[in-house]
């Protein structure tokens, strides 16, 4: 069965409650993940249908569906992100992909409420990558070859902090 995503409806509980920053940081130390992906896309509107590649940062939390209320409280506190259920309804997924939200909300939040476990190293590397991508976005520039190499190196270093990252990446820049 293919796993799709559906938007999560709010529950009747008090999901407007905000959580303390230190609580969220501790929760993220255990359940959060900072991703740096190199994605391929095809521009179908073009005749040649070329494949394009781009770097994409995001932040996510995956937990059991019966704990989804905590994700709603985290989203309310951070003031960004989306919550989805996997189609089978077993897992709840909180994700922030908007680069402005990542750069202007998530980085300052975890700077103010620092991570304490090994995820802090992953976060530091992710911030370096986000800085490169945000600078290019702000200047409306494409990643230079040097930026690609730096991002690739950062992603490979981040891999050592990912407990479940045993396989290679599907896409990697040609350097």
N, C-alpha and C positions, 0 to 999 in steps of 0.2 A: 504494500500500500504506500502510495506517495505521500510524503508529509508536506502539507501545505500550511499556510498560516491564515488565521482569522483574527480580526480585532477582538480584543477582550472587552466584555461589557463590565461596567462597574458593578460591584456587589452592594448589598445593603449596609455593609459595615461602615465604620467611620474612616473612609479612605482619604478624607481631606486633612487628616492629622499629619503634621510634619514630624520628622524624626530628628534626633540630635545628630550633628555631624560626625561625632566620634563613633556613634553606633553604626552609621552608614559605612564609615571607613572600615570598621571591624568586619561588617557584613561582606564588604567587597573583598577584603583580604581573603575570605573563605570562598566566596561564590562568584565574584566578578571576574571579568576578563577584558583585557585591552588588546584589540586586534589590529593588525596591519596587514591588509591583503593587497594583492596585485591582481586586479580583475581584468578579464577580457570582455570586450563588448563588440558587437557588430552593428554598424550603422546601416540598418535595412533600407532607409530612405535613399541611400546613395546607390547609384548604378553598380559600382564596383564592389559594394558590400564589404569593404575592408574591415579587418579586425583591429580594434584599438585596445590598448592596455592602459590602465590607470591605477594609481595607488589609492586605497581607500582605508581610512582609519575608522574604527568604531569601538564603542564600549558596550558590553552586554553582561547580563546576568541571566542564567538559566537555572530555574528551580522547579520543584514539583508543583503541579497546578493547585494543590490544596494550600499552598503558601503564597498564592498570587497577591493576597491583600498587602503583603509587605512590599511588593513591587509597586503597587499603587501609591503607597506612602512614600517610597523612595522617589518615584516620579514626581509626586507633589512637592517634595522637598527640593529636588534639583530643578524643577520647573522646565523639564524637557524630556524627550524620549517617548517611545511607544511601547505598548505591551501587547503581546500576541500569545495565543495558545497554539500549540501544534495541533494539527487537525484531529489527531486522536485524543486530544485534550489531556494528555498526561503531563505535559511540561508547560510552564509559563516562561515567556522569553521577553525580557526588557532590553531594548536596544536604543542607542543614540548614535545616529550616523551623520547628523548635520554638523558640518565642520565648524561652523560658527558656535554652535552649542558646545561642542567638544572643547574648542579653544577658549571660549569666553566664560563657560560655566563649569565644565568638568575639571579642567586644569586648575583654576583658582580654588575650587572646592577641595580637591585633594592636596593642594598646597597648604590650605588653611587647616584641613583635617588629614594629616598624613597617614598613609598606609604604614603598618608596622611589620608585616611579615615579608617574605621574599617577593611578594607582588609589588613592593615598592620599587624594586630594581626594574621590573617589567614596565611599570608606570613611567619611570624616569626615561627609559629608552623610547617608549611610546610618545612621550612628550617631545623628545628630540625629533622624532619622525613627523609628528604633528606640526611642529614649528616649521620644518622644511616645506611641508605641503601647504600650510596656511600662508606662508610667505609667497609661494608661487600662485596660490589662488588670489591673494590680495593684489598681486602685481599682474594678474591675468597672464601668467607665463606657464609654459610647459616645464616639466622637470628636465633639468639638464642631465647629461650623462653622469656627471659627478653626483648629482642628487640621486639618480637611480642607484648608483653604486652605494652611496651612503645609506639609503633606505633599505636596500637589499641586505647590507651588513647589519643594520639595526634589526631587521626582521629575523635574520639568522641567529643573532644574539638573543633576541626575545624568546626564541624557540626553546632555549635551555630552561626557561622559567615556566614553560607550559607542561603540566604534568601528563596530559593526554596526547601530546603532539608527538606521535611515533612515526607517522608517515611524512613523506615529503610534500612539498607544495605543488598544486596542479599547475600554476603559472609562476614563472620566474622571469625577470627581465633578462634579456640577452646582453651580457656585459663582457 
